[in-house]
Amino acid sequence: MEKNTIYAIILSVCVISLGFYIQRKLFPLPQEERHVVTESERIIQEQIKEDTSKVALDAAAAITNREEDPDYYREVSLQTEVFDITFSNLGGTIKSIKLKEHFDGGEMLEMINKNKDSITAFNIYMGDINADPLNVYFDTRIYSQGDSMIAEFTKDIDIPSRSGTGESTPLSIVKKYIFKPYDYLMELQIQFLNKNNLIIPLDKGGYAYTIGFGPQIGPKFDKIDDKKEFRRYVTDMGGKKKINKMPKEKGEVSIYERINWAAISGKYFTVIGIPDATVYTTTFSNRPVDGFDEGARLFFSRPVIRSSNNVDVFKFYIGPKSPEYLKAYNDPEKNGFKMKGLNLDRILDTRAMLGWLQEILKAMLNFFYSLVPNYGIAIILLTIVVKIVMFPLTHKSYVSSSKMSGLSPKMAELKEKYKGNPQKMNQEVAALYKKAGVNPLGGCLPLLLQMPIFIALYGLLSSHFELRGASFISVWIYDLSVADSIYNFAPMSIPFIGSDVRLLPLLMITTQIISTKLMQTPETVNNNQMKMMTYMLPLMFLFFLYDAPSGLLLYWTMTNVLGIVQQIIVNKVMRKKKSA
């Protein structure tokens, strides 16, 4: 194999590697079969008797935290077909939202990722995001109304008068959570009522209150590395999706315009807040909180209220980043809240240039899964189809490689004959190639043309929701969305390798080395450049893709295996033609 050919192949591989790198950086990195319960589970109806004494509150300052009194503290539960929810009467908040159809470590997946003593979700902060949460005990009622399940929290407080007369304003607060049986969407209504029929006197820095979700979204993770797990802070404004970059120094970003929705997006799950028509200040924060090196919090800050009775309505989608569920809120006939045109599916990760190709490959993958309900087999079938589609190009490459092997003796003669005249040697080599109908770069062009498919599949197999938790061979590849592991030697760790021995990457580079060796000629076996291409480039891919999802490596390994079979057949056919 000529030096220029080797350089061209190395360049091609580098281009592919660069493509993967750009894909991961610019477009970083999905469906279990839906379980339908035939009967709605019984809704717990509970009336909690609590301390009903008035709580003094200064409207210009945040409320200080109260110690939890075991005589007053209560937790109540509510279940839908998709949620298992635990509420706290301290602040009328949610402590736990578990997804009944999705699992993490064998248990229902928890969407409020927190430490034991962390803040709960949907706290009310009496002012901006820096105010303390409203930690008072609410009266609690869980009940059903039609097909809705409702958790209602009420509290009466007194607002001291600013006039200093000692008079106070009685204020009633109502938090109402509304759920539908099969929806990952919930509604939150927050009502403030001034019983004296005067303007509600809540104003701290221009805000009446803030509602927040945090401290982190689930599932649990080891670290946020933008590959195995990531956090993106997304808004939809004017029909356009925007990923909000988080300033490293400040750790928060605020949007002061009206938005359609705001979301904290993970790799497979998301929390999306949909406010009403009020122009809230929307704030994302990833500041460290409650033991998390990186939090993920979403806030809506409400401007000052100019009435005596005010109800704000928020909706929150808390669940999987799956088109099946997200697109349901574009059609009122497909969701319990009769919502339309929310366009929550814009949260899905798309590739600007190759999104169309990724969608085609996704449709093919899902089609094969419908035939054989095993995503590992579906990936193998997809590999075969891609190989068939690319056959004209790859066949040309293999034939060119075989012809080049046949020219090796003549190439050696020309090099010996014109070793003192490189220019003449290159002319004679070019003439030899032309006479034999060989293009020295013919083997590289198909590799470059396949790069878009590789990149599209990288995006698809790295983030396709249906692959999460999908096994191929349960004792080995138990989850196609993560890297495989046949042995873990933690707490020891090897640089670039970590603490896991992975079989698929080793199979990938082994088949790649075999494929490269089949392209070699006796004259190039001991060539240093060929040795580098045979061993060093696969090793580079090993480190680059060692932690890649097993679905992607399964595709790559099968591509190599099919390529080996094709190359062996082509070599045999070419040898027969030569001897005939």
BAGU-614722 format. One record per residue (C-alpha): residue number from 1; residue in one letter; x, y, z. Coordinates in steps of 0.5 Angstrom, whole numbers, plus 500, padded with zeros to 3 digits. Each point is the difference from the previous one (the first is absolute). Example, Ala and Ser with C-alpha at 12.3 -4.5 7.8 and 13.67 -1.06 7.14 Angstrom:
<pts>
   pos   code   east   north    up
     1      A    525     491   516
     2      S    502     507   498
</pts>
This chain:
<pts>
   pos   code   east   north    up
     1      M    500     500   500
     2      E    503     507   498
     3      K    502     505   505
     4      N    495     505   497
     5      T    494     495   501
     6      I    502     499   507
     7      Y    500     507   502
     8      A    493     501   496
     9      I    497     494   505
    10      I    503     503   506
    11      L    497     507   498
    12      S    494     497   499
    13      V    500     496   507
    14      C    502     507   503
    15      V    494     504   496
    16      I    495     494   503
    17      S    503     501   507
    18      L    500     508   499
    19      G    492     499   498
    20      F    499     496   506
    21      Y    503     505   505
    22      I    496     506   497
    23      Q    494     496   500
    24      R    501     498   508
    25      K    502     508   501
    26      L    495     503   496
    27      F    494     495   500
    28      P    501     496   507
    29      L    497     494   501
    30      P    483     487   502
    31      Q    491     494   501
    32      E    498     495   504
    33      E    493     497   499
    34      R    495     504   503
    35      H    496     496   506
    36      V    493     501   500
    37      V    497     499   507
    38      T    492     498   499
    39      E    498     503   506
    40      S    501     507   503
    41      E    504     499   507
    42      R    496     502   506
    43      I    501     507   501
    44      I    502     502   508
    45      Q    495     504   503
    46      E    503     503   506
    47      Q    498     506   504
    48      I    506     503   505
    49      K    498     503   506
    50      E    506     506   501
    51      D    501     506   504
    52      T    496     505   497
    53      S    503     506   504
    54      K    502     506   495
    55      V    507     501   498
    56      A    503     507   500
    57      L    503     502   494
    58      D    504     506   498
    59      A    498     502   492
    60      A    506     503   499
    61      A    505     495   503
    62      A    501     492   499
    63      I    497     495   505
    64      T    505     497   504
    65      N    500     492   500
    66      R    496     497   506
    67      E    503     494   503
    68      E    496     493   498
    69      D    495     499   506
    70      P    498     492   500
    71      D    494     502   503
    72      Y    498     504   493
    73      Y    504     497   495
    74      R    496     495   495
    75      E    502     497   494
    76      V    494     497   495
    77      S    500     496   493
    78      L    497     500   494
    79      Q    500     496   494
    80      T    498     500   493
    81      E    502     495   495
    82      V    507     503   498
    83      F    501     503   507
    84      D    502     498   507
    85      I    500     507   504
    86      T    501     502   507
    87      F    498     507   502
    88      S    503     504   507
    89      N    495     504   503
    90      L    506     504   502
    91      G    500     506   495
    92      G    494     495   496
    93      T    506     498   496
    94      I    502     493   496
    95      K    505     496   503
    96      S    500     494   495
    97      I    498     499   493
    98      K    501     493   498
    99      L    499     497   493
   100      K    496     494   500
   101      E    502     498   493
   102      H    507     501   500
   103      F    505     497   505
   104      D    507     502   502
   105      G    504     495   504
   106      G    494     495   500
   107      E    496     505   504
   108      M    495     505   497
   109      L    504     506   497
   110      E    500     506   505
   111      M    499     507   496
   112      I    502     504   506
   113      N    507     499   501
   114      K    502     502   507
   115      N    503     498   506
   116      K    496     498   506
   117      D    500     507   503
   118      S    500     504   494
   119      I    495     505   498
   120      T    493     498   497
   121      A    497     501   493
   122      F    495     506   499
   123      N    502     504   506
   124      I    497     507   500
   125      Y    505     506   502
   126      M    497     506   502
   127      G    504     505   495
   128      D    506     498   495
   129      I    504     494   500
   130      N    504     502   506
   131      A    494     500   505
   132      D    499     494   505
   133      P    495     495   498
   134      L    493     501   503
   135      N    501     494   506
   136      V    494     501   503
   137      Y    495     494   501
   138      F    494     499   495
   139      D    493     497   501
   140      T    500     494   495
   141      R    495     497   497
   142      I    500     494   494
   143      Y    494     499   496
   144      S    498     498   493
   145      Q    495     504   495
   146      G    498     497   494
   147      D    506     497   497
   148      S    505     505   504
   149      M    503     498   506
   150      I    502     506   504
   151      A    504     502   506
   152      E    498     507   503
   153      F    504     503   506
   154      T    497     507   503
   155      K    503     504   505
   156      D    498     507   504
   157      I    505     505   502
   158      D    500     507   502
   159      I    504     506   497
   160      P    502     505   504
   161      S    498     507   498
   162      R    506     505   498
   163      S    496     506   503
   164      G    503     497   507
   165      T    493     501   503
   166      G    500     492   502
   167      E    495     498   495
   168      S    501     494   496
   169      T    497     498   493
   170      P    497     493   500
   171      L    503     496   494
   172      S    498     493   497
   173      I    504     496   496
   174      V    498     494   496
   175      K    504     495   496
   176      K    497     495   496
   177      Y    503     494   496
   178      I    496     497   495
   179      F    502     493   496
   180      K    496     496   495
   181      P    501     493   500
   182      Y    505     498   494
   183      D    503     507   499
   184      Y    507     502   502
   185      L    498     507   500
   186      M    497     503   507
   187      E    497     507   501
   188      L    501     504   506
   189      Q    496     506   502
   190      I    502     505   505
   191      Q    495     505   503
   192      F    501     506   505
   193      L    494     503   503
   194      N    500     506   504
   195      K    494     499   504
   196      N    499     508   501
   197      N    499     501   493
   198      L    506     504   499
   199      I    506     499   496
   200      I    504     495   502
   201      P    506     503   503
   202      L    506     495   498
   203      D    506     504   497
   204      K    507     498   501
   205      G    505     503   494
   206      G    494     501   496
   207      Y    497     492   501
   208      A    495     498   503
   209      Y    502     493   501
   210      T    504     494   496
   211      I    499     493   499
   212      G    506     495   499
   213      F    501     493   498
   214      G    507     497   502
   215      P    505     498   503
   216      Q    501     495   494
   217      I    496     496   495
   218      G    501     493   500
   219      P    502     495   499
   220      K    506     499   504
   221      F    507     501   497
   222      D    507     499   501
   223      K    502     507   497
   224      I    498     505   495
   225      D    505     498   494
   226      D    496     503   494
   227      K    500     492   497
   228      K    497     495   506
   229      E    496     506   502
   230      F    499     507   499
   231      R    496     506   502
   232      R    497     505   495
   233      Y    496     506   502
   234      V    495     501   494
   235      T    495     506   499
   236      D    495     500   494
   237      M    498     507   498
   238      G    496     502   494
   239      G    500     493   498
   240      K    508     500   500
   241      K    504     495   504
   242      K    506     503   504
   243      I    505     497   504
   244      N    502     505   506
   245      K    508     500   501
   246      M    501     500   507
   247      P    505     505   503
   248      K    506     496   504
   249      E    501     506   504
   250      K    493     502   502
   251      G    497     493   500
   252      E    493     502   498
   253      V    496     504   494
   254      S    494     503   499
   255      I    495     502   495
   256      Y    495     506   501
   257      E    496     499   494
   258      R    494     496   499
   259      I    501     493   498
   260      N    496     494   498
   261      W    504     495   504
   262      A    506     499   504
   263      A    504     493   501
   264      I    505     497   504
   265      S    502     494   495
   266      G    504     494   501
   267      K    503     495   496
   268      Y    493     495   500
   269      F    496     504   505
   270      T    497     508   501
   271      V    496     504   504
   272      I    497     506   496
   273      G    496     506   503
   274      I    494     503   496
   275      P    498     506   503
   276      D    494     504   499
   277      A    499     507   496
   278      T    503     504   506
   279      V    507     502   498
   280      Y    505     497   505
   281      T    507     500   501
   282      T    503     493   499
   283      T    506     498   503
   284      F    505     494   499
   285      S    505     499   505
   286      N    505     494   501
   287      R    504     503   506
   288      P    502     495   505
   289      V    494     498   504
   290      D    499     495   506
   291      G    506     495   498
   292      F    500     501   493
   293      D    506     503   496
   294      E    495     502   495
   295      G    493     501   502
   296      A    494     501   494
   297      R    495     505   502
   298      L    494     503   497
   299      F    496     506   503
   300      F    495     505   498
   301      S    499     506   503
   302      R    494     504   500
   303      P    499     508   500
   304      V    496     504   505
   305      I    493     498   500
   306      R    495     506   499
   307      S    494     496   502
   308      S    497     498   507
   309      N    499     493   497
   310      N    505     496   495
   311      V    500     493   497
   312      D    507     498   496
   313      V    500     494   496
   314      F    506     496   498
   315      K    500     493   497
   316      F    507     496   501
   317      Y    501     494   495
   318      I    505     495   505
   319      G    502     494   496
   320      P    503     497   494
   321      K    503     503   494
   322      S    496     496   495
   323      P    496     502   494
   324      E    494     496   502
   325      Y    499     504   506
   326      L    503     507   498
   327      K    496     500   494
   328      A    493     498   503
   329      Y    500     508   503
   330      N    499     502   493
   331      D    493     496   499
   332      P    495     502   505
   333      E    497     493   498
   334      K    506     496   503
   335      N    501     503   507
   336      G    496     501   506
   337      F    501     507   501
   338      K    497     502   492
   339      M    506     504   499
   340      K    502     501   493
   341      G    506     503   496
   342      L    505     500   506
   343      N    506     497   496
   344      L    503     497   506
   345      D    503     495   495
   346      R    505     506   498
   347      I    504     498   506
   348      L    502     494   496
   349      D    508     500   498
   350      T    500     501   493
   351      R    506     501   495
   352      A    500     506   496
   353      M    503     497   494
   354      L    499     492   500
   355      G    493     500   504
   356      W    496     498   494
   357      L    505     494   499
   358      Q    500     498   508
   359      E    492     500   499
   360      I    500     495   494
   361      L    505     496   504
   362      K    496     500   506
   363      A    494     498   496
   364      M    503     494   497
   365      L    503     498   507
   366      N    493     501   503
   367      F    497     496   494
   368      F    505     494   501
   369      Y    498     500   508
   370      S    493     499   498
   371      L    502     494   496
   372      V    505     497   506
   373      P    499     503   507
   374      N    507     501   501
   375      Y    504     506   499
   376      G    506     497   499
   377      I    498     495   495
   378      A    496     507   497
   379      I    507     503   500
   380      I    503     494   496
   381      L    495     500   495
   382      L    501     508   499
   383      T    507     498   499
   384      I    499     495   494
   385      V    495     505   497
   386      V    505     506   500
   387      K    506     495   498
   388      I    495     498   494
   389      V    499     507   498
   390      M    507     502   500
   391      F    502     494   496
   392      P    501     503   494
   393      L    505     505   503
   394      T    504     495   505
   395      H    500     495   494
   396      K    504     505   496
   397      S    504     501   506
   398      Y    502     493   501
   399      V    501     498   493
   400      S    505     506   499
   401      S    503     497   506
   402      S    501     493   497
   403      K    502     503   494
   404      M    506     504   503
   405      S    502     494   504
   406      G    501     497   493
   407      L    504     506   497
   408      S    505     499   506
   409      P    505     496   496
   410      K    500     505   495
   411      M    500     506   505
   412      A    507     497   503
   413      E    503     499   493
   414      L    499     508   498
   415      K    502     502   507
   416      E    507     496   499
   417      K    500     503   493
   418      Y    499     507   501
   419      K    503     500   508
   420      G    504     506   498
   421      N    495     504   496
   422      P    494     501   504
   423      Q    496     504   495
   424      K    501     495   495
   425      M    498     495   505
   426      N    493     503   501
   427      Q    499     501   493
   428      E    501     493   499
   429      V    496     498   506
   430      A    494     505   497
   431      A    500     496   493
   432      L    500     493   504
   433      Y    494     502   504
   434      K    496     503   494
   435      K    502     494   495
   436      A    497     496   506
   437      G    494     504   501
   438      V    502     501   507
   439      N    499     506   504
   440      P    504     501   506
   441      L    495     504   504
   442      G    495     495   498
   443      G    500     497   507
   444      C    499     506   504
   445      L    495     504   496
   446      P    494     494   503
   447      L    503     501   507
   448      L    499     508   499
   449      L    493     499   497
   450      Q    498     495   506
   451      M    502     506   505
   452      P    493     503   500
   453      I    497     493   502
   454      F    505     499   505
   455      I    498     507   503
   456      A    493     499   500
   457      L    500     493   503
   458      Y    504     503   505
   459      G    495     505   502
   460      L    494     495   499
   461      L    504     494   504
   462      S    502     505   506
   463      S    494     503   501
   464      H    494     496   498
   465      F    495     499   505
   466      E    498     494   499
   467      L    507     497   501
   468      R    500     502   507
   469      G    499     493   504
   470      A    500     496   494
   471      S    504     494   500
   472      F    503     496   495
   473      I    503     494   503
   474      S    498     501   508
   475      V    506     497   503
   476      W    505     505   496
   477      I    496     505   496
   478      Y    495     502   505
   479      D    499     507   498
   480      L    501     502   493
   481      S    500     508   502
   482      V    507     499   504
   483      A    507     497   499
   484      D    500     492   502
   485      S    504     498   505
   486      I    503     492   502
   487      Y    504     502   506
   488      N    500     506   505
   489      F    506     501   504
   490      A    498     506   504
   491      P    503     504   504
   492      M    506     499   495
   493      S    500     504   494
   494      I    504     500   494
   495      P    501     507   496
   496      F    496     500   494
   497      I    497     493   501
   498      G    497     501   507
   499      S    498     494   505
   500      D    496     496   495
   501      V    502     495   495
   502      R    496     500   494
   503      L    500     495   494
   504      L    496     504   495
   505      P    506     505   498
   506      L    505     494   500
   507      L    496     496   495
   508      M    499     507   496
   509      I    507     501   500
   510      T    502     492   498
   511      T    495     500   494
   512      Q    503     507   498
   513      I    507     497   500
   514      I    498     494   497
   515      S    497     504   494
   516      T    506     504   499
   517      K    504     494   500
   518      L    496     497   494
   519      M    502     506   496
   520      Q    507     499   501
   521      T    505     497   495
   522      P    506     496   501
   523      E    504     506   499
   524      T    497     505   505
   525      V    499     495   506
   526      N    507     502   503
   527      N    499     508   497
   528      N    500     504   507
   529      Q    495     505   497
   530      M    495     494   499
   531      K    502     497   507
   532      M    498     507   502
   533      M    493     500   497
   534      T    499     493   502
   535      Y    501     501   507
   536      M    500     507   502
   537      L    494     502   497
   538      P    496     495   503
   539      L    503     502   507
   540      M    498     507   499
   541      F    493     498   498
   542      L    500     495   507
   543      F    501     506   504
   544      F    496     505   496
   545      L    494     495   501
   546      Y    501     496   506
   547      D    495     503   504
   548      A    495     500   494
   549      P    493     497   500
   550      S    500     493   499
   551      G    495     501   494
   552      L    505     504   496
   553      L    505     495   501
   554      L    496     494   499
   555      Y    498     504   493
   556      W    508     501   499
   557      T    502     493   501
   558      M    495     497   496
   559      T    502     505   494
   560      N    507     498   501
   561      V    498     492   500
   562      L    496     501   494
   563      G    505     504   496
   564      I    505     494   502
   565      V    496     495   497
   566      Q    499     505   494
   567      Q    507     501   499
   568      I    502     492   500
   569      I    495     499   495
   570      V    502     505   495
   571      N    508     498   501
   572      K    498     493   498
   573      V    496     502   494
   574      M    506     505   498
   575      R    505     494   501
   576      K    495     495   496
   577      K    500     506   494
   578      K    507     501   501
   579      S    502     492   499
   580      A    495     499   494
</pts>
